Amino acid sequence: MTSPLITLPNLTPLGEVAARLGIPARRLRDRKKQFTHVAIGKEIYLTDEQLAAFLADHTVAPAPTPKSDRDKAIQQTRDRVTRQRAHRRTPAKA
């Protein structure tokens, strides 16, 4: 009888992850309780799924910014008009 083959996850050492991301390895080691990881002895590893989750949790999307002065002026006008319309829609106090 043959047993089914088990595929082992790809493990990436924490030091390699830190080097790839440009983060000091000590900072990641100090914060290891904040993310899921695999510890084998004193070494800490991340699987591919854990690495993807880590990146998704710690990635900050840039805020959309207007590109030119004209775009900024148009956005300010839109914001002002939206505030004015919202103010007009509120019913008068009785």
PEGIUR-V823818 format. One record per residue. N is the residue number from 1. RES is the residue in one letter. SS is DSSP state (helix for helix, strand for strand, loop for the rest). OMEGA is omega in whole degrees, -180 to 180 (999 if undefined). BURIAL is b if it has 16 or more other ideal C-beta (glycine too) atoms within 10 Angstrom, else e. Layout:
n->N res->RES ss->SS omega->OMEGA burial->BURIAL
n->N res->RES ss->SS omega->OMEGA burial->BURIAL
//
This chain:
n->1 res->M ss->loop omega->-179 burial->e
n->2 res->T ss->loop omega->178 burial->e
n->3 res->S ss->loop omega->180 burial->e
n->4 res->P ss->loop omega->180 burial->e
n->5 res->L ss->loop omega->179 burial->e
n->6 res->I ss->loop omega->177 burial->e
n->7 res->T ss->loop omega->180 burial->e
n->8 res->L ss->loop omega->180 burial->e
n->9 res->P ss->loop omega->177 burial->e
n->10 res->N ss->loop omega->-179 burial->e
n->11 res->L ss->strand omega->178 burial->b
n->12 res->T ss->strand omega->179 burial->b
n->13 res->P ss->strand omega->-178 burial->e
n->14 res->L ss->helix omega->178 burial->b
n->15 res->G ss->helix omega->178 burial->e
n->16 res->E ss->helix omega->177 burial->e
n->17 res->V ss->helix omega->180 burial->b
n->18 res->A ss->helix omega->180 burial->b
n->19 res->A ss->helix omega->-180 burial->e
n->20 res->R ss->helix omega->-177 burial->e
n->21 res->L ss->helix omega->-179 burial->e
n->22 res->G ss->loop omega->179 burial->e
n->23 res->I ss->loop omega->176 burial->e
n->24 res->P ss->loop omega->-177 burial->e
n->25 res->A ss->helix omega->-180 burial->e
n->26 res->R ss->helix omega->179 burial->e
n->27 res->R ss->helix omega->178 burial->e
n->28 res->L ss->helix omega->179 burial->b
n->29 res->R ss->helix omega->-180 burial->e
n->30 res->D ss->helix omega->-177 burial->e
n->31 res->R ss->loop omega->-175 burial->e
n->32 res->K ss->helix omega->178 burial->e
n->33 res->K ss->helix omega->-178 burial->e
n->34 res->Q ss->helix omega->179 burial->e
n->35 res->F ss->loop omega->180 burial->e
n->36 res->T ss->loop omega->-179 burial->e
n->37 res->H ss->loop omega->177 burial->b
n->38 res->V ss->strand omega->178 burial->e
n->39 res->A ss->strand omega->176 burial->e
n->40 res->I ss->strand omega->-173 burial->e
n->41 res->G ss->loop omega->178 burial->e
n->42 res->K ss->loop omega->180 burial->e
n->43 res->E ss->strand omega->178 burial->e
n->44 res->I ss->strand omega->-178 burial->b
n->45 res->Y ss->strand omega->172 burial->b
n->46 res->L ss->strand omega->173 burial->b
n->47 res->T ss->strand omega->180 burial->b
n->48 res->D ss->helix omega->180 burial->e
n->49 res->E ss->helix omega->179 burial->e
n->50 res->Q ss->helix omega->178 burial->b
n->51 res->L ss->helix omega->178 burial->b
n->52 res->A ss->helix omega->178 burial->e
n->53 res->A ss->helix omega->178 burial->e
n->54 res->F ss->helix omega->180 burial->b
n->55 res->L ss->helix omega->180 burial->e
n->56 res->A ss->helix omega->-179 burial->e
n->57 res->D ss->helix omega->-174 burial->e
n->58 res->H ss->helix omega->178 burial->e
n->59 res->T ss->loop omega->179 burial->e
n->60 res->V ss->loop omega->179 burial->e
n->61 res->A ss->loop omega->179 burial->e
n->62 res->P ss->loop omega->179 burial->e
n->63 res->A ss->loop omega->179 burial->e
n->64 res->P ss->loop omega->-179 burial->e
n->65 res->T ss->loop omega->176 burial->e
n->66 res->P ss->loop omega->-173 burial->e
n->67 res->K ss->loop omega->-176 burial->e
n->68 res->S ss->loop omega->178 burial->e
n->69 res->D ss->helix omega->179 burial->e
n->70 res->R ss->helix omega->179 burial->e
n->71 res->D ss->helix omega->178 burial->e
n->72 res->K ss->helix omega->180 burial->e
n->73 res->A ss->helix omega->179 burial->e
n->74 res->I ss->helix omega->180 burial->e
n->75 res->Q ss->helix omega->178 burial->e
n->76 res->Q ss->helix omega->178 burial->e
n->77 res->T ss->helix omega->178 burial->e
n->78 res->R ss->helix omega->179 burial->e
n->79 res->D ss->helix omega->-180 burial->e
n->80 res->R ss->helix omega->180 burial->e
n->81 res->V ss->helix omega->179 burial->e
n->82 res->T ss->helix omega->178 burial->e
n->83 res->R ss->helix omega->-180 burial->e
n->84 res->Q ss->helix omega->180 burial->e
n->85 res->R ss->helix omega->179 burial->e
n->86 res->A ss->helix omega->180 burial->e
n->87 res->H ss->helix omega->-180 burial->e
n->88 res->R ss->helix omega->-176 burial->e
n->89 res->R ss->helix omega->-178 burial->e
n->90 res->T ss->loop omega->-178 burial->e
n->91 res->P ss->loop omega->179 burial->e
n->92 res->A ss->loop omega->179 burial->e
n->93 res->K ss->loop omega->-177 burial->e
n->94 res->A ss->loop omega->999 burial->e
//
